[in-house]
Amino acid sequence: MDWKSRIEARPEVMLGKPCIRGTRISVELILERLSAGWDAATLIEAYPHLHVDDIHAALAFAADLLREERYIAAGKAAA
């Protein structure tokens, strides 16, 4: 999924948080709801401007962001 056509971050919208283009629905909100057990149908019902492709874009955005991060387990030395 190419999230770049669906996600934007503008300083004047939600203080620059990544959001679904043309909305104030943040990637953070989508991920929080999914992690709380909401499914795509519930998200779309609660946020009618949202489309299933927007949800996929939010997940792809998060995956790309995490791909660039490095994590060190607590109590372990860096390799």
Beta strands, then each sheet from edge to edge (+ up, - down):
strand 1: 7-8
strand 2: 19-20
sheet 1: 1+ 2-
end
